[in-house]
Structure formats: structure tokens, C-alpha cells
Amino acid sequence: MSAPRERPRAGDLLDWYDRHARDLPWRVGPRARAEGVRPDPYRVWLSEVMLQQTTVAAVKSYYETFTTRWPTVQALAAAEDGDVMAAWAGLGYYARARNLLKCARAVAGDHGGIFPDDHATLLTLPGIGRYTAAAVSAIAFDRPEVVVDGNVERVMARLHDEHTPLPQAKPLLTDFAARLTPDTRPGCYAQAVMDLGATICTPRNPACGLCPWRRSCAAWQAGTATELPRKAPKKRKPTRLGIAYLARRVDGAWLLERRPDSGLLGGMLGWPGSDWGDDPQEAPPIRAEWKTLTEEARHTFTHFHLRLTVRTALLPMDRRPDRGEFIELPDFRPSDLPTVMRKAFDLAHAGMRKS
């Protein structure tokens, strides 16, 4: 007969966190917090926005670039839109970058450059939803808010052996998390649960033998941890087609255009092209002798797959485009392009080197 399941205690997890907290560039660790060091709300907010739908490993270099270039919320608020969008390129989900600027300007303009310290007021800022408001409230201001990301959902589902599939299970898992959130050190606790999910209670092959909540875990006792959390079957993603026109002038300048602020890749610099759909129509931005590459640029967005036909042209100096503008070679950085546009560039650049 198995031993009775213990009640999970926040203190056990905090003790584990004090010994095993991850060293992250945006984090004030438990030892420093105990010595009175307080997190910078700007850096907490910036990291949380960057981490949405993105891994810690991918975010680190972007975070360091942003905080070096724009060390305060006032500095970010004063930045040029194009510079911020370029620095964000490759991180994906570009609406986050647009909202990042809107929020920074709201904090600088309406709150004297000081982030609000309560959940309700944080929710009034552009681009801040329930999760981000809770994370900033807890981590930056030590408020006992319930912080639930994918790691926390996984930990709660296993802790309670909850088999209701996501996303239907979200309210229930949030309720489980709320019951455990302590009034003492809630900021450290929020980070501790996320660390537990990221390092011990991992999606595959969880290290249950190292878990401070093992004896409180219903899924560990039932032998179902690797099955949880359950997820509803994913809908099949449709495939959309498009055309990207990559034109280079004889002096090396490239023809680019900035996409509309709304919609996918909004506000980003990219190649002129057609709409994306089932039957893309020709929409060359300039009169030229276009060559079609044999290889497509392929990319997957959240809701669909994209296949771009890449067409290239070499232009004389006196040719004027119908849309877009030429970016001189010293000012053109492929790294400023969103990932799908950079894929098209890589294909075109390789093709031009061969020709």
C-alpha cells in the first residue's frame, strides 16, 4: 500500500528554489533578494513580454541587447519604432514589439516613468494581459498574485493528477495554483514553480526523484506524470502561398518596404510581395526582368504554414519602384528582417552568388 499523499507546501518549494534557482540575466536571485535587492520592474516586464511563446535560451541575447541599448523604460519610450522593430527581428510574434513601445510610452507619459505596482493598474497598460500583470506584480513588487504559464500548468496538472485536457483545464489549474500561492515571498514562489517546471517537472522524462513536491504529487503516485497535462487535439494548420520580390540595384542597394502596422509582421521591414492565400496574384513592386528561384522560402506561423515563391531581379540605377524604397548597402542588415523575410534573402543571396 502506498504512503498517503502529503499536502504540498509552498515552503518546501521555496527551500528547493533557494538552493537551485536558475541564474537568469533578468532575475534577482533568492540570496540577493534576502539581502534587500529588489528587481527592476522595467526589466521584469521586458523579460516577461519577450518570454511569451519563446524559450529562455532564445530570449537571453535579445534581452541583453535591449537593456544595453535602452536601459530604462524612458529610453525605450523615446526610441524610434523602426529601431525597436529591427532589434526585435527574429524573436517572432511581432505584435509584442508594437505593444512593447506603446506600453513603454504609456508608463513614461502617464505614470512618470514608474511602473504601477498593482495588478489592476498594470492591466490598463497596452499589451499587458492577466499573465504579465500577475508576473510583474509578483516578481517585481512581491504581491501574492497567481502566476500561471505553461510550466505552472504542467506542475499543477501532475500535482493533482488532473486529466481534463488543455485549454479546458486552464481555470481549474489556475485555481489549484491560487490555493498554493503564499503571502510570504510570493515573487520567489512564482519563479520557483516556473523553475520546477522548466528543470524538474519537464514535459518529457520528468526527474521526479529530485522534485521537492514528489510526495505531494498525485500523478507521481498514480504513475501518470508523463501523460500530463493532456491537450486537446491540434487543428491541422492550413498552407498559404505568396510571392516575395527581392530586387537589388547594381550598386548593392535592396528594395524593401515597411509592412502596415496591423496584421502579421506589422511594422516590420520586409520584401515587397503579394498577399498570402490560396492563389497569390502577381504584384511586382518595380518593372524588371524577374527570375524565379527553384526553392521556396517556407515558414510556419501560429495558425498556418507559408510557402513563398522567391523572385529576384538586378536593377539599373535609374529604375524607380512603384512601392517600397531602396536601402543602401551599408544600411542594410539582414538580421533586421523577420525570420521569414531572412529565409527569402538567404535563398536569393545564394542564388545571386551562383549566377
C-alpha positions as CSV (number, residue, x, y, z in Angstrom):
1,M,0.0,0.0,0.0
2,S,1.4,3.4,-1.0
3,A,2.1,6.1,1.6
4,P,-0.6,8.7,1.9
5,R,-0.1,11.8,-0.2
6,E,1.3,14.8,1.7
7,R,-0.2,18.2,1.3
8,P,2.1,20.3,-0.9
9,R,3.7,23.2,0.9
10,A,5.0,26.4,-0.6
11,G,7.8,26.4,1.9
12,D,9.2,23.1,0.6
13,L,9.4,24.6,-2.9
14,L,10.9,27.8,-1.7
15,D,13.6,25.8,0.2
16,W,14.4,24.0,-3.1
17,Y,14.4,27.3,-5.0
18,D,16.9,28.8,-2.6
19,R,19.3,26.1,-3.5
20,H,18.6,25.6,-7.2
21,A,17.2,28.8,-8.7
22,R,18.3,29.4,-12.3
23,D,20.7,32.2,-12.9
24,L,18.9,34.4,-15.4
25,P,20.0,37.8,-16.6
26,W,16.7,39.4,-15.6
27,R,16.4,37.7,-12.3
28,V,17.3,38.9,-8.8
29,G,18.1,35.6,-7.2
30,P,16.9,34.4,-3.8
31,R,20.2,35.3,-2.0
32,A,20.2,38.9,-3.4
33,R,16.5,39.3,-2.5
34,A,17.2,38.2,1.0
35,E,19.9,40.9,1.2
36,G,17.4,43.5,0.2
37,V,18.0,43.8,-3.6
38,R,14.7,44.5,-5.4
39,P,14.0,43.7,-9.1
40,D,13.7,46.5,-11.6
41,P,10.0,46.4,-12.8
42,Y,11.1,47.5,-16.2
43,R,13.4,44.5,-16.6
44,V,10.9,42.1,-15.2
45,W,8.2,43.4,-17.6
46,L,10.6,43.4,-20.6
47,S,11.7,39.8,-19.9
48,E,8.1,38.6,-19.4
49,V,7.0,40.1,-22.7
50,M,9.9,38.5,-24.5
51,L,9.4,35.1,-22.9
52,Q,5.8,34.8,-24.2
53,Q,5.8,31.9,-26.7
54,T,9.6,31.9,-26.7
55,T,12.3,29.9,-24.9
56,V,14.7,31.3,-22.3
57,A,17.6,30.4,-24.5
58,A,16.3,32.4,-27.4
59,V,15.4,35.4,-25.3
60,K,18.7,35.9,-23.4
61,S,20.6,37.7,-26.2
62,Y,17.6,39.9,-27.1
63,Y,17.2,40.9,-23.5
64,E,20.8,41.9,-23.2
65,T,20.7,43.8,-26.5
66,F,17.5,45.7,-25.4
67,T,18.7,46.5,-21.9
68,T,22.1,47.7,-23.1
69,R,20.6,49.9,-25.8
70,W,17.5,51.0,-23.8
71,P,18.4,50.6,-20.1
72,T,15.2,52.3,-18.8
73,V,11.6,52.5,-19.7
74,Q,12.1,56.1,-20.6
75,A,14.9,55.3,-23.0
76,L,12.7,52.6,-24.7
77,A,9.8,55.1,-24.9
78,A,12.0,57.6,-26.7
79,A,13.3,55.0,-29.2
80,E,12.5,55.1,-32.9
81,D,9.8,52.5,-33.9
82,G,12.0,51.1,-36.7
83,D,15.0,50.6,-34.4
84,V,12.9,48.7,-31.9
85,M,11.3,46.5,-34.6
86,A,14.7,45.8,-36.1
87,A,16.1,44.8,-32.7
88,W,13.1,42.5,-32.2
89,A,13.5,40.8,-35.6
90,G,13.8,37.0,-35.3
91,L,12.0,36.9,-31.9
92,G,8.6,36.4,-33.5
93,Y,5.1,37.4,-32.5
94,Y,5.8,41.0,-33.7
95,A,2.6,42.5,-32.1
96,R,4.5,42.1,-28.8
97,A,7.1,44.6,-30.1
98,R,4.5,47.1,-31.1
99,N,2.8,46.8,-27.8
100,L,6.2,47.0,-26.0
101,L,6.6,50.5,-27.4
102,K,3.0,51.5,-26.6
103,C,3.4,50.3,-23.0
104,A,6.7,52.0,-22.5
105,R,5.3,55.3,-23.8
106,A,2.3,54.9,-21.5
107,V,4.4,54.3,-18.5
108,A,6.7,57.2,-19.4
109,G,4.0,59.6,-20.3
110,D,1.1,58.7,-17.9
111,H,2.9,57.3,-14.9
112,G,6.1,59.4,-14.7
113,G,8.3,56.5,-15.9
114,I,7.3,54.4,-12.9
115,F,5.5,51.1,-13.4
116,P,2.3,50.7,-11.4
117,D,2.8,48.3,-8.5
118,D,-0.7,46.7,-8.6
119,H,-2.3,44.1,-10.8
120,A,-5.4,46.2,-11.7
121,T,-3.5,49.3,-12.9
122,L,-1.0,47.1,-14.8
123,L,-3.9,45.6,-16.7
124,T,-4.7,49.1,-18.1
125,L,-1.4,49.4,-19.9
126,P,-1.2,48.5,-23.6
127,G,-0.2,44.9,-24.3
128,I,-0.4,43.7,-20.6
129,G,-2.7,40.8,-20.1
130,R,-3.6,38.8,-17.0
131,Y,-0.4,36.7,-17.0
132,T,2.0,39.6,-17.5
133,A,0.2,41.8,-14.9
134,A,0.4,38.9,-12.4
135,A,4.0,38.2,-13.1
136,V,5.2,41.8,-12.8
137,S,3.0,42.3,-9.6
138,A,4.5,39.2,-8.0
139,I,8.1,39.2,-9.2
140,A,8.8,43.0,-9.1
141,F,6.6,44.0,-6.2
142,D,6.2,40.8,-4.2
143,R,2.4,40.8,-4.5
144,P,0.6,37.5,-3.9
145,E,-0.7,37.2,-7.4
146,V,-1.3,33.9,-9.2
147,V,1.2,33.5,-12.0
148,V,0.3,30.7,-14.4
149,D,2.4,29.9,-17.5
150,G,2.8,26.6,-19.3
151,N,5.3,25.3,-16.8
152,V,2.9,26.1,-13.9
153,E,0.0,24.4,-15.7
154,R,2.1,21.2,-16.1
155,V,3.2,21.2,-12.5
156,M,-0.4,21.7,-11.3
157,A,-1.9,19.1,-13.6
158,R,0.6,16.5,-12.3
159,L,0.4,17.6,-8.7
160,H,-3.4,16.9,-8.7
161,D,-3.4,14.2,-11.4
162,E,-5.8,16.3,-13.4
163,H,-6.7,14.7,-16.8
164,T,-9.0,17.4,-18.2
165,P,-7.3,18.5,-21.4
166,L,-6.0,21.9,-22.0
167,P,-7.2,24.5,-22.8
168,Q,-10.4,23.5,-21.0
169,A,-8.4,22.8,-17.8
170,K,-6.9,26.3,-17.5
171,P,-9.4,27.6,-15.0
172,L,-9.1,24.6,-12.8
173,L,-5.3,24.6,-12.9
174,T,-5.3,28.3,-12.1
175,D,-7.5,27.6,-9.1
176,F,-5.0,24.9,-7.9
177,A,-2.2,27.4,-8.3
178,A,-4.1,30.1,-6.4
179,R,-4.5,27.8,-3.4
180,L,-0.8,27.3,-3.2
181,T,0.4,30.9,-3.7
182,P,1.7,32.1,-0.4
183,D,1.7,35.6,1.2
184,T,5.3,35.2,2.2
185,R,7.8,35.6,-0.7
186,P,5.2,35.4,-3.5
187,G,7.7,36.7,-6.0
188,C,10.3,34.0,-5.3
189,Y,7.5,31.4,-5.2
190,A,6.2,32.4,-8.6
191,Q,9.7,31.9,-10.1
192,A,10.2,28.7,-8.1
193,V,7.2,27.0,-9.7
194,M,8.3,28.1,-13.2
195,D,11.8,26.8,-12.4
196,L,10.4,23.5,-11.2
197,G,8.5,23.0,-14.5
198,A,11.5,24.1,-16.6
199,T,14.1,21.9,-14.9
200,I,12.5,19.1,-13.0
201,C,8.8,18.7,-14.0
202,T,9.7,18.8,-17.6
203,P,7.3,17.8,-20.5
204,R,9.3,14.6,-21.2
205,N,11.2,12.4,-18.7
206,P,10.4,14.5,-15.6
207,A,13.1,14.0,-12.9
208,C,10.5,13.0,-10.2
209,G,13.2,11.7,-7.9
210,L,14.6,15.2,-7.5
211,C,11.3,17.0,-7.0
212,P,10.6,18.7,-3.7
213,W,6.9,18.0,-4.1
214,R,7.3,14.4,-5.1
215,R,5.4,13.0,-2.0
216,S,2.6,15.5,-2.6
217,C,2.2,14.6,-6.3
218,A,-0.8,12.6,-7.2
219,A,0.4,11.8,-10.7
220,W,3.7,10.5,-9.3
221,Q,1.8,8.1,-7.0
222,A,-0.5,7.1,-9.9
223,G,2.3,6.7,-12.4
224,T,0.7,9.1,-14.8
225,A,3.1,12.1,-14.7
226,T,4.4,11.6,-18.3
227,E,0.8,11.6,-19.6
228,L,0.0,15.1,-18.2
229,P,-1.1,17.6,-18.9
230,R,-3.5,16.3,-21.5
231,K,-4.1,18.5,-24.5
232,A,-7.0,18.7,-26.9
233,P,-6.0,17.5,-30.5
234,K,-4.5,20.3,-32.5
235,K,-6.3,21.5,-35.6
236,R,-4.4,21.0,-38.8
237,K,-2.7,24.1,-40.0
238,P,-3.6,25.3,-43.5
239,T,-0.9,26.3,-46.0
240,R,-0.9,29.7,-47.6
241,L,1.1,30.7,-50.7
242,G,2.7,34.0,-51.5
243,I,5.4,35.7,-53.7
244,A,8.3,37.7,-52.4
245,Y,10.2,40.1,-54.8
246,L,13.8,40.7,-54.0
247,A,15.3,43.4,-56.1
248,R,18.9,44.6,-55.9
249,R,20.3,47.6,-57.6
250,V,23.7,47.4,-59.3
251,D,25.2,49.5,-56.5
252,G,24.1,46.8,-54.0
253,A,21.0,48.6,-52.6
254,W,18.0,46.4,-51.8
255,L,14.3,47.3,-52.4
256,L,12.3,46.9,-49.2
257,E,9.1,48.2,-47.8
258,R,7.7,48.5,-44.3
259,R,4.6,46.4,-43.7
260,P,1.4,48.0,-42.3
261,D,1.3,48.4,-38.5
262,S,-1.7,46.0,-38.2
263,G,-1.5,42.3,-39.2
264,L,1.3,39.7,-39.3
265,L,4.8,41.2,-39.1
266,G,3.1,44.6,-38.6
267,G,5.6,47.5,-38.8
268,M,8.5,45.2,-39.9
269,L,10.8,45.9,-42.8
270,G,10.4,43.2,-45.5
271,W,10.3,42.4,-49.2
272,P,7.5,43.7,-51.3
273,G,5.2,40.8,-52.2
274,S,1.8,39.5,-52.9
275,D,-1.0,38.8,-50.4
276,W,-0.8,35.4,-48.7
277,G,-3.5,33.0,-49.6
278,D,-4.6,30.1,-51.9
279,D,-3.9,31.9,-55.2
280,P,-1.4,34.8,-54.8
281,Q,-1.6,37.4,-57.6
282,E,1.4,38.9,-59.2
283,A,2.3,42.2,-57.6
284,P,5.9,43.2,-58.6
285,P,6.9,46.4,-57.0
286,I,9.0,47.6,-59.9
287,R,9.4,46.9,-63.7
288,A,12.2,44.3,-64.0
289,E,13.2,41.0,-65.6
290,W,12.2,38.7,-62.7
291,K,13.8,35.3,-62.2
292,T,12.0,32.7,-60.1
293,L,14.1,30.6,-57.8
294,T,13.5,26.8,-57.8
295,E,13.4,26.7,-54.0
296,E,10.7,28.3,-51.8
297,A,11.1,30.1,-48.6
298,R,9.0,28.2,-46.0
299,H,7.9,29.3,-42.6
300,T,5.3,28.3,-40.0
301,F,3.3,30.9,-38.1
302,T,1.0,30.1,-35.2
303,H,-2.1,29.4,-37.4
304,F,-0.7,28.5,-40.8
305,H,2.2,27.3,-42.9
306,L,3.6,29.7,-45.5
307,R,5.3,28.9,-48.8
308,L,6.9,31.9,-50.6
309,T,7.9,31.8,-54.2
310,V,11.1,34.0,-54.4
311,R,11.6,36.1,-57.4
312,T,14.8,38.1,-57.9
313,A,16.0,40.9,-60.2
314,L,19.1,43.1,-60.7
315,L,18.2,46.7,-61.5
316,P,19.9,49.7,-63.1
317,M,20.5,52.8,-61.1
318,D,17.7,54.9,-62.7
319,R,14.8,52.5,-62.2
320,R,12.1,53.8,-59.8
321,P,9.9,51.5,-57.8
322,D,6.1,51.6,-57.6
323,R,6.3,50.9,-53.9
324,G,9.0,50.5,-51.3
325,E,12.3,52.2,-51.1
326,F,15.9,51.3,-51.7
327,I,18.1,50.7,-48.7
328,E,21.7,51.4,-49.3
329,L,24.0,48.5,-48.8
330,P,25.9,50.0,-45.7
331,D,22.4,50.5,-44.0
332,F,21.0,47.0,-44.9
333,R,21.3,44.4,-42.2
334,P,19.6,41.0,-43.0
335,S,19.4,40.4,-39.2
336,D,16.9,43.3,-39.0
337,L,14.4,41.3,-41.1
338,P,11.8,39.0,-39.6
339,T,12.7,35.3,-39.9
340,V,10.6,34.5,-43.0
341,M,12.0,37.5,-44.9
342,R,15.5,36.5,-43.9
343,K,14.9,33.0,-45.3
344,A,13.9,34.5,-48.6
345,F,17.0,36.7,-48.6
346,D,19.3,33.7,-47.8
347,L,17.8,31.9,-50.9
348,A,18.1,34.9,-53.1
349,H,21.6,35.8,-51.9
350,A,22.8,32.2,-52.5
351,G,21.2,32.3,-56.0
352,M,22.9,35.5,-56.9
353,R,26.3,34.3,-55.8
354,K,25.9,31.3,-58.1
355,S,24.8,33.3,-61.1
